[in-house]
Amino acid sequence: MRFLHTSDWHLGQKFIYHDRRVEHQATLSWLLELIQVQQIDCLLVSGDIFDIGNPPNYARKLYYQFLRQVAETNCRHIVITAGNHDSPAMLDAPKELLELFSVHVVSRANSDNPNQEIVALKAVDGTLEAVIAAVPFLRDQDLRKSVSGETGLDRIHAVRRAIRMHYEAIGEAALAYEKEQVPIIAMGHLFVKNASTSAKHDNIYIGDTANIEASEFPSVFDYVALGHIHRPQALDEAGRVQYSGSIIPLSFSETKDEKVVKVLDFKKRKFKLEDIAIPSFRRLKTVKKADLEAVKTRLQQLHEDYKDGLPVWVEVIVETDKAIPDLDIQLSDWTAEMNLEILKIRTTHQHQDISAGIENLNLQDLAPLDVFEKKLAQTTLSDTERTDLVATFKELEAWMGEQVD
């Protein structure tokens, strides 16, 4: 049986006021063709199908159109789990209809009944083909009840313990199928210890970065298909625990990462894994040079290299101690006939007085939590007090996100 593991599509993303519709359409078309060529039997999508809880209509259309097209191929099963960017209510709306086409959507966890996250995939004749422990993003309220008077550190440890216990419980439920000698695969959307990131991937739970260690996923799982980190990678020597990464670069920090999907060829409970590179339909490039002329030379080269594809989206960073009047106008005029578009322009000083503690920051480059932490750094609060305040801030952010959904 052949599986394809992917995640972090982020359909509907706005990238500095630009939508990614064309890139997502091209990537999903490529993915559909790959499913046919590779004779994929089951598609696994490990969260963050959409970029926001209420995605634009074109993003929903891409999603449903793709599922319909896959249903017309040799792929017999699709299993989709929600990520932290997804709205459970939105994903659940067509759930019963999608199940008629062997599309299984798991948007919410149920700690009281982990069997609800077990998806038993069956052939046309009713024989069991595989078992999927389809664990979505585990929201704090799905894992535990708040305890009055607990500190930030108490909450951190409680969440980590609850995540581990949830996987242990669903691992116990999966043990019932072990004698069947079919693939048993877990899914997840979280931050595993030692994961390497392209940029800052702040913890989606309260507290420290690591939610769980790779070794803490129960051994009954032959493979663990993860989402959330946008860089593809294995988290253990055996290659059992894997991130597939995002399908397109979602920030300028991801431009050097090769985007892939992971194809698993299972024989009973043993598998061979192959990473298949996803074509880049639009290049995102950072041009960082010491003077304006060097920037112009590099922009001209980018135009020559990619003049036949979609316009390159460029971030320009000029390292200079001198003011450059009308920098944006100069670059706009220079690139007017080029196959590229400059989305960000900023200057940094080559020689800063470190003792002065001056930091040049663009507010657009910072997340709300970054701003909050920088303000905390200017206070005389203790480490414990800062930890509690950061935990409270994250709870408030999570609550506001749920209100929007």
GUMI-832475 format. One record per atom (N, C-alpha, C): residue in three letters; x, y, z. Coordinates in steps of 0.2 Angstrom, whole numbers, plus 5000, padded with zeros to 4 digits. Example, Ala and Ser with C-alpha at 12.3 -4.5 7.8 and 13.67 -1.06 7.14 Angstrom:
<atoms>
ALA506649725039/ALA506249785039/ALA506649845039/SER506449895035/SER506849955036/SER506450005039/
</atoms>
This chain:
<atoms>
MET500449945000/MET500050005000/MET500450065000/ARG500350114996/ARG500750174995/ARG500350234998/PHE500750275002/PHE500450335006/PHE500850395003/LEU500550455003/LEU500850515002/LEU500750555008/HIS501250585011/HIS501150625017/HIS501350695015/THR500950745017/THR501050815016/THR500650855021/SER500850915022/SER500550955027/SER500651035025/ASP500351075029/ASP500451145029/ASP500451175022/TRP499751165019/TRP499651195013/TRP499551275014/HIS499251295019/HIS499051365020/HIS498751395015/LEU498251365012/LEU497851395007/LEU497451455009/GLY497551505005/GLY497251575007/GLY497751625010/GLN498351605010/GLN498851645013/GLN498951715010/LYS498951765014/LYS499151835011/LYS499851845013/PHE500251855008/PHE500951865008/PHE501151935007/ILE501151975012/ILE501252055011/ILE500752075006/TYR500152065008/TYR499552095004/TYR499452054997/HIS499852004996/HIS499751964989/HIS499551894991/ASP499051874987/ASP498751804988/ASP499251754984/ARG499151694986/ARG499551644983/ARG499151594979/ARG498651624976/ARG498151584972/ARG498451544967/VAL498851574963/VAL499151544957/VAL499651494959/GLU500051504964/GLU500551454966/GLU500251394969/HIS499751404973/HIS499351344976/HIS499051304971/GLN498751344966/GLN498351304960/GLN498851264957/ALA499451294955/ALA499951254951/ALA500251194955/THR500351204962/THR500651154966/THR500151094967/LEU499451114968/LEU498951064969/LEU498851024962/SER498951054957/SER498951014950/SER499450974950/TRP500050994952/TRP500650944952/TRP500550884956/LEU500250904962/LEU500150854967/LEU499650794965/LEU499150824961/LEU498650774958/LEU498950734953/GLU499450754949/GLU499750714944/GLU500250664947/LEU500550684953/LEU500950644956/LEU500650584959/ILE500050594962/ILE499650544965/ILE499450494960/GLN499350514953/GLN499150464948/GLN499750434946/VAL500350464945/VAL500950434942/VAL501250384947/GLN501250404954/GLN501450364959/GLN501050304962/GLN500450304959/GLN499950254961/GLN499850254968/ILE499650314971/ILE499550324978/ILE498850294980/ASP498850254986/ASP498250234988/ASP497950274994/CYS498350314997/CYS498050355003/CYS498450415004/LEU498150475004/LEU498450535005/LEU498350555012/LEU498850575016/LEU498850605022/LEU499050675022/VAL498550715025/VAL498750795026/VAL498650805033/SER499250825036/SER499350835043/SER499250905045/GLY498750935044/GLY498551005047/GLY498751065043/ASP498451125045/ASP498551185042/ASP498451185034/ILE497851155033/ILE497551155026/ILE497451225024/PHE497151265028/PHE497051335027/PHE497551385031/ASP497651445029/ASP498051495033/ASP497651525039/ILE497051535038/ILE496651565043/ILE495951525044/GLY495651535049/GLY495051495051/GLY494451515046/ASN494451575044/ASN493951595039/ASN494251615032/PRO494451555028/PRO494851575022/PRO494451605017/PRO494751635012/PRO494351665006/PRO494051615002/ASN493551634998/ASN493151584994/ASN493551544989/TYR494051584986/TYR494451544981/TYR494851484984/ALA495051494991/ALA495451444994/ALA495051384996/ARG494451394998/ARG493951344999/ARG493851304992/LYS493751344987/LYS493651314980/LYS494251264978/LEU494851294979/LEU495451254978/LEU495451184982/TYR495251184988/TYR495251134992/TYR494751074990/TYR494151104989/TYR493551054987/TYR493651024980/GLN493951064975/GLN494051044969/GLN494650994969/PHE495151004973/PHE495650954973/PHE495450884976/LEU495050894981/LEU494750824984/LEU494350794979/ARG493950824975/ARG493550794970/ARG493950764965/GLN494450794963/GLN494950764957/GLN495250704960/VAL495550704966/VAL495850654969/VAL495350594969/ALA494750604971/ALA494250544971/ALA494150514964/GLU494350544959/GLU494250514952/GLU494950474950/THR495450474955/THR496050444953/THR496050374956/ASN496650344956/ASN496750274960/ASN496750284967/CYS496850344970/CYS496950354977/CYS496250334980/ARG496250284985/ARG495650264988/ARG495450294994/HIS495950324998/HIS495750355004/HIS496150425005/ILE495850465008/ILE496150535010/ILE495950545018/VAL496550555022/VAL496450575029/VAL496750645030/ILE496250685033/ILE496450755034/ILE496350775041/THR496850805044/THR496850825051/THR496850895052/ALA496550935057/ALA496651005057/ALA497251025061/GLY497551085058/GLY498151115062/GLY497851175066/ASN498351205069/ASN498151265073/ASN497951325069/HIS498051325063/HIS497751375058/HIS497051365056/ASP496851305057/ASP496251285054/ASP495651295059/SER495051305056/SER494451305060/SER494151245060/PRO494051205066/PRO493751145066/PRO493051145063/ALA492651195065/ALA491951205062/ALA491951205055/MET492351245052/MET492451245045/MET492551185041/LEU493051145044/LEU493251085041/LEU492751025042/ASP492351035048/ASP491850985049/ASP491250995045/ALA491151055042/ALA490451065039/ALA490251015034/PRO490750995029/PRO490550945024/PRO490750875026/LYS490850865032/LYS491150795034/LYS490850735032/GLU490150735033/GLU489750675031/GLU489750665024/LEU489750715020/LEU489750715013/LEU490350685010/LEU490950715013/LEU491650695011/LEU491750625012/GLU491450595018/GLU491550525019/GLU491250475014/LEU490750505010/LEU490550465005/LEU491050454999/PHE491550494999/PHE492050494994/PHE492750464997/SER492650435003/SER493250405007/SER493750465009/VAL493450525011/VAL493850575013/VAL493650585021/HIS494150565025/HIS494050565032/HIS494350625035/VAL493950665039/VAL494250735042/VAL494150725049/VAL494750735053/VAL494750735060/VAL494950805062/SER494450845065/SER494650915066/SER494750935074/ARG494450885078/ARG494450895085/ARG494650835089/ALA495050845094/ALA495250785098/ALA494750765103/ASN494650705106/ASN494250685111/ASN494650645116/SER494850675121/SER495250645126/SER494950585130/ASP494250595130/ASP493850545134/ASP493750485129/ASN493750495123/ASN493650435118/ASN494150435112/PRO494750415113/PRO495250425108/PRO495150375102/ASN494650325103/ASN494450285097/ASN494150325092/GLN493850385093/GLN493550425088/GLN494150455083/GLU494750455085/GLU495250475081/GLU495650415077/ILE495350355078/ILE495650295074/ILE495250295068/VAL495550295062/VAL495250285055/VAL495450215053/ALA495050175052/ALA495150105049/ALA495050105042/LEU495550105038/LEU495450105030/LEU495350035028/LYS494750035024/LYS494549965021/LYS494549965014/ALA494749905011/ALA494649895004/ALA493949895002/VAL493849884995/VAL493149884993/VAL492749814995/ASP493149764996/ASP492949704999/ASP492849695006/GLY493049755010/GLY492949755017/GLY493549735021/THR494049715018/THR494649695021/THR495049755024/LEU495349755030/LEU495649805033/LEU496349815029/GLU496449875027/GLU497049895023/GLU497649935027/ALA497349975032/ALA497850015036/ALA497450045042/VAL497750065047/VAL497450105053/VAL497850165054/ILE497450225054/ILE497750285055/ILE497550315061/ALA497950335066/ALA497850375072/ALA497850445070/ALA497250475068/ALA497250545065/ALA497150595070/VAL497750605073/VAL497750655079/VAL497750725076/PRO497350775077/PRO497350845075/PRO497750885080/PHE497850945078/PHE498150995083/PHE497750985089/LEU498050975095/LEU497750965101/LEU497651035105/ARG497051055105/ARG496951125108/ARG496951115115/ASP497151165119/ASP497251165126/ASP496651135130/GLN496051165127/GLN495351145131/GLN495251075129/ASP495451045124/ASP495350975122/ASP495750925127/LEU496350955129/LEU496750915133/LEU496650915141/ARG496450965143/ARG496450975151/ARG495951025153/LYS495851025159/LYS495451075163/LYS495951125166/SER495751185166/SER496251235170/SER496151225177/VAL496651235181/VAL496651225188/VAL496851295191/SER496351315196/SER496451385199/SER497051385203/GLY497451445201/GLY498051455205/GLY498651425202/GLU498651385197/GLU499251355194/GLU499651415191/THR500351405191/THR500751455188/THR500951435181/GLY501251485178/GLY501451465171/GLY501851405170/LEU502351395174/LEU502651325174/LEU502251265175/ASP501751275179/ASP501251215180/ASP500951205174/ARG500651255171/ARG500351245164/ARG500751215159/ILE501351235158/ILE501851205153/ILE501851135154/HIS502051115160/HIS502151045162/HIS501451005161/ALA500851035163/ALA500251005162/ALA500050985155/VAL500251035150/VAL500051025143/VAL500550975140/ARG501150975142/ARG501650925139/ARG501450855141/ARG501250845148/ARG501050785150/ARG500350765147/ALA499950805146/ALA499250795143/ALA499350775135/ILE499850805132/ILE499950785125/ILE500250715125/ARG500750695129/ARG501050635129/ARG500550575131/MET500050595136/MET499550545138/MET499050535132/HIS498950585128/HIS498450575123/HIS498750525118/TYR499350535116/TYR499650485111/TYR499750415114/GLU499850415121/GLU499850345124/GLU499150315123/ALA498650355125/ALA497950325125/ALA497750305118/ILE497950345113/ILE497750325106/ILE498250265103/GLY498850265106/GLY499250205105/GLY498950145107/GLU498650145113/GLU498350085116/GLU497750065112/ALA497350115109/ALA496750095105/ALA497050065099/ALA497650085096/ALA497850055090/ALA498149985091/LEU498349975097/LEU498549905098/LEU498049845096/ALA497449865096/ALA496949815095/ALA497049795088/TYR497349825083/TYR497449815076/TYR498149785075/GLU498549775080/GLU499249755079/GLU499249685075/LYS498849635077/LYS498849575075/LYS498649565067/GLU498349625065/GLU498149625058/GLU498749625053/GLN499249645055/GLN499849655051/GLN499749705045/VAL499449765046/VAL499349815042/VAL499649875044/PRO499849925040/PRO500149985042/PRO499750025048/ILE500150045053/ILE499850085058/ILE500150145059/ILE499850205057/ILE500150265056/ILE499850315060/ALA500250355064/ALA499950415068/ALA500050485064/MET499650525065/MET499750595062/MET499750645068/GLY500050705067/GLY500050755072/GLY500250825070/HIS500050875074/HIS500250945072/HIS500450975078/LEU501150975079/LEU501451005085/LEU502151015084/PHE502551035089/PHE503251045089/PHE503650995092/VAL503950955089/VAL504350895092/VAL505050925094/LYS505350905099/LYS505950925102/LYS506550905096/ASN506950955095/ASN507550955091/ASN507350965084/ALA506750985082/ALA506551005075/ALA506951065073/SER507151065067/SER507551115064/SER507051165060/THR507051225061/THR506551275058/THR506951325053/SER506551345048/SER506851395044/SER506851465047/ALA506351475051/ALA506251535054/ALA505951525061/LYS505751575065/LYS505451565071/LYS504851535071/HIS504751475073/HIS504051435074/HIS503951435081/ASP503551485084/ASP503451495091/ASP502951435093/ASN503051415099/ASN502651355101/ASN501951375101/ILE501551325098/ILE500851345098/ILE500451325104/TYR500851305109/TYR500551295116/TYR500851345121/ILE500651345127/ILE500951385132/ILE501751365133/GLY502151405134/GLY502851385137/GLY503351375132/ASP503751315134/ASP504351305130/ASP504251275123/THR504751265119/THR504651255112/THR504451175111/ALA504751135114/ALA504651065113/ALA503951035116/ASN503551015112/ASN502950985115/ASN502950915117/ILE503450875113/ILE503550805115/ILE504150785111/GLU504450725114/GLU505050705111/GLU504850645106/ALA505250635101/ALA505150585095/ALA505050515099/SER505450505104/SER505450435107/SER504750425111/GLU504450485112/GLU503850475116/GLU503150455112/PHE503250455105/PHE502750425101/PHE502750345102/PRO502150315104/PRO502150245105/PRO502450205100/SER502750155101/SER503150105097/SER502650075092/VAL501950065094/VAL501450035089/VAL501450075083/PHE501650135082/PHE501550175076/PHE502150155072/ASP502050135066/ASP502550115061/ASP502850185058/TYR502450235058/TYR502650295055/TYR502250355058/VAL502550415059/VAL502250465062/VAL502250525057/ALA501650545054/ALA501650595049/ALA501450665052/LEU501950705053/LEU501850765056/LEU501750835052/GLY501450885055/GLY501350945052/GLY501550995057/HIS501651065055/HIS501751125059/HIS502451155057/ILE502951115057/ILE503651145055/ILE503651135047/HIS503851195044/HIS503851195037/HIS504451165033/ARG504951145037/ARG505551115034/ARG505451035035/PRO505551005029/PRO505450925029/PRO506050905033/GLN505950845037/GLN506550825041/GLN506250765045/ALA506750715047/ALA506650665051/ALA506850685058/LEU506450655063/LEU506650675070/LEU506950615074/ASP507050565070/ASP507450505074/ASP507850475069/GLU508350435071/GLU508750395067/GLU508450345062/ALA507950315064/ALA507550265060/ALA507150295055/GLY507050365055/GLY506550395050/GLY505850375051/ARG505650355057/ARG504950345059/ARG504550405060/VAL504850455063/VAL504450515064/VAL504750575059/GLN504250595055/GLN504450645050/GLN503950705049/TYR504250765048/TYR503950815045/TYR503950815038/SER503350835034/SER503450835027/SER503550905025/GLY503450955029/GLY503551025028/GLY502951055023/SER503051125022/SER502551155018/SER502651145011/ILE502051155007/ILE502151135000/ILE502351194996/ILE502351254998/ILE502651314995/ILE503051355001/PRO503551394999/PRO503851435004/PRO503351485006/LEU503351495013/LEU502851535016/LEU503151605019/SER503751615018/SER504051675020/SER504751675017/PHE505051735017/PHE505751735014/PHE506251695017/SER506151675024/SER506651635027/SER506651565025/GLU506151545021/GLU506051475018/GLU506351465011/THR506651515008/THR506851515001/THR507351465000/LYS507751445005/LYS508351395004/LYS508051325005/ASP507551315008/ASP507251245009/ASP506951215003/GLU507151155002/GLU506851114996/GLU506151094999/LYS505651104995/LYS504951084997/LYS504851014994/VAL504550964998/VAL504450894996/VAL503850874999/VAL503650814996/VAL503150774999/VAL503450705000/LYS503150665005/LYS503550605007/LYS503050545005/VAL503350495001/VAL502950444998/VAL503250375002/LEU502750345005/LEU502950285009/LEU502650225005/ASP503050175004/ASP502850115001/ASP502850055006/PHE502250035009/PHE502249985014/PHE502149915011/LYS502549875014/LYS502449805014/LYS502249775021/LYS501649755022/LYS501449745029/LYS501549805033/ARG502049795038/ARG502149855043/ARG502849885042/LYS503249865036/LYS503849895034/LYS503749945028/PHE504149995028/PHE504050045023/PHE504750065020/LYS504750085014/LYS505250125011/LYS505050195010/LEU505450245011/LEU505250315011/LEU505650355005/GLU505250395002/GLU505550434996/GLU505350504997/ASP505850554997/ASP505650624997/ASP505550644989/ILE505050674987/ILE504950694980/ILE504950774980/ALA505350804977/ALA505450874977/ALA504850904973/ILE504550954976/ILE503950994973/ILE504251054969/PRO504051054963/PRO504351114959/PRO504151184962/SER504651234961/SER504451294963/SER504151334958/PHE503551354959/PHE503251394953/PHE503351464954/ARG503551494960/ARG503651564961/ARG504251564965/ARG504851604964/ARG505351614968/ARG505251664973/LEU505451654979/LEU505551714984/LEU506251714985/LYS506551784985/LYS507251794985/LYS507351854990/THR507851844994/THR508151904998/THR508751924995/VAL508851994993/VAL509452024990/VAL509652064996/LYS510252044998/LYS510552085004/LYS511252105002/LYS511352165000/LYS512052194998/LYS512252255002/ALA512852275001/ALA513152335004/ALA513052395001/ASP512852404995/ASP512652464992/ASP512152454986/LEU511852514984/LEU511352514979/LEU511452484973/GLU512052494970/GLU512252464964/GLU512352394964/ALA512552364969/ALA512652294970/ALA511952264970/VAL511452294973/VAL510752274974/VAL510452274966/LYS510652324963/LYS510352324956/LYS510652274951/THR511252254952/THR511552204948/THR511252134950/ARG511152124956/ARG510852064958/ARG510152054956/LEU509752114956/LEU509052114953/LEU509052094946/GLN509552124942/GLN509552114935/GLN509752034934/GLN510152004938/GLN510251934937/GLN509651894939/LEU509251914944/LEU508651874945/LEU508151874940/HIS508151934937/HIS507651944931/HIS507951894925/GLU508551894924/GLU508851844918/GLU508751774920/ASP508851754927/ASP508751684929/ASP508051664928/TYR507551704930/TYR506851684931/TYR506351724926/LYS506551744920/LYS506151784916/LYS505551754913/ASP505551684913/ASP505051644910/ASP504551624914/GLY504551624921/GLY504051604925/GLY503651654929/LEU503351644934/LEU502951694938/LEU503451744940/PRO503251804941/PRO503751864943/PRO504051844950/VAL504651854951/VAL504951834957/VAL504751884962/TRP504651864968/TRP504551914974/TRP505151924978/VAL505351984979/VAL505952004982/VAL505952044988/GLU506352024993/GLU506552064999/GLU507152094998/VAL507252164998/VAL507852194997/VAL508152225004/ILE508752205006/ILE509052235012/ILE509652265010/VAL509752335011/VAL510352375009/VAL510752385016/GLU511352355016/GLU511752375022/GLU512252435021/THR512052485024/THR512352545022/THR512352595028/ASP512852635029/ASP512852685034/ASP512652755032/LYS512452755025/LYS512252825022/LYS511552815020/ALA511152875021/ALA510452875019/ALA510452875011/ILE509952845009/ILE509852835001/ILE509152865000/PRO509152924997/PRO508552964996/PRO508152924991/ASP507452924992/ASP506952894987/ASP507252824985/LEU507452784990/LEU507652714988/LEU507152674985/ASP506552674987/ASP505952634984/ASP505852654977/ILE505852724976/ILE505752744969/ILE506252724964/GLN506852734967/GLN507452714962/GLN507352634960/LEU507252594965/LEU507152524964/LEU506552504960/SER506052544961/SER505452534957/SER505552554950/ASP505852604948/ASP506052624941/ASP506552574938/TRP507052554942/TRP507552504939/TRP507252434937/THR506752414941/THR506452354940/THR505752354936/ALA505552414933/ALA504952414930/ALA504852364924/GLU505352354921/GLU505252304915/GLU505552234916/MET505652224923/MET505952154925/MET505352114927/ASN505552044927/ASN505051994929/ASN505151984936/LEU505052034940/LEU505052024948/LEU504652084951/GLU504552074957/GLU504152124961/GLU504452134968/ILE504652194970/ILE504952204976/ILE504452214981/LEU504352164986/LEU503852174991/LEU504052204998/LYS504752204999/LYS504952235005/LYS505652265004/ILE505752325007/ILE506352355006/ILE506552385013/ARG507152375015/ARG507352405022/ARG508152415021/THR508352455026/THR509052465026/THR509352445033/THR509952425034/THR510252405040/THR510952445040/HIS511152455046/HIS511752495047/HIS512352435047/GLN512852455044/GLN513452405044/GLN513852405050/HIS513852465053/HIS514252475059/HIS513852505065/GLN513652465069/GLN513152495075/GLN513652495081/ASP513452545085/ASP513752555092/ASP513452505096/ILE513752445097/ILE513352395101/ILE513252415108/SER513652455111/SER513652475118/SER512952525119/ALA512752555113/ALA512152595114/ALA511552555114/GLY511552485112/GLY511052445113/GLY510452465108/ILE510652495102/ILE510152515097/ILE509952455092/GLU509352445091/GLU509152385087/GLU508652415082/ASN508852405076/ASN508352425070/ASN507852375069/LEU507252385070/LEU506752335069/LEU506152365065/ASN505952325060/ASN505352345057/ASN504752305060/LEU504252345062/LEU503652315066/LEU503352265062/GLN503352265055/GLN503052215051/GLN503352145051/ASP504052145053/ASP504352085054/ASP504252055061/LEU503852085065/LEU503752055072/LEU503052025073/ALA503051975076/ALA502351945078/ALA502151985085/PRO501551985086/PRO501352015093/PRO501751995099/LEU501851925099/LEU502251895105/LEU502951925105/ASP503251935099/ASP503951965099/ASP503952035102/VAL503452075100/VAL503352145103/VAL503252135111/PHE502852095113/PHE502752085120/PHE503352065124/GLU503752015121/GLU504351995124/GLU504852045125/LYS504952085119/LYS505352145119/LYS505252195125/LYS504552205126/LYS504352255131/LYS504552225138/LEU504452155139/LEU504552125145/LEU505352125147/ALA505752125141/ALA506452125142/ALA506752195145/GLN506352245144/GLN506452305147/GLN506252325154/THR505952265157/THR505752275164/THR506152245169/THR506052245175/THR506452215180/THR506152155183/LEU505652125180/LEU505252065182/LEU505752005183/SER505551965187/SER505951905188/SER505751855182/ASP506251805181/ASP506051755176/ASP505451715176/THR505251705183/THR504551675184/THR504051715182/GLU504051775184/GLU503551825182/GLU503451835175/ARG504051835171/ARG504051845164/ARG503651785161/THR503851725163/THR503551655161/THR502851655162/ASP502551685167/ASP501851685169/ASP501551735164/LEU501851795163/LEU501551845158/LEU501551815151/VAL502051785149/VAL502051755142/VAL501551705141/ALA501451665146/ALA500951605146/ALA500251635146/THR500151695149/THR499451725149/THR499351755142/PHE499851785140/PHE499851815133/PHE499651765128/LYS499951705128/LYS499851655123/LYS499051635124/GLU498851625130/GLU498151605131/GLU497651655128/LEU497851715129/LEU497451775126/LEU497451765119/GLU498051755116/GLU498051755108/GLU497651695106/ALA497751635109/ALA497351575107/ALA496551585108/TRP496351625113/TRP495651635114/TRP495351685109/MET495751735107/MET495551785102/MET495551745095/GLY495951695094/GLY495951665088/GLY495351615087/GLU495151585093/GLU494551545093/GLU493851585092/GLN493851655094/GLN493351695094/GLN493251715086/VAL493751725083/VAL493751735076/VAL493451675072/ASP493751615073/ASP493451555070/ASP492651545071/
</atoms>
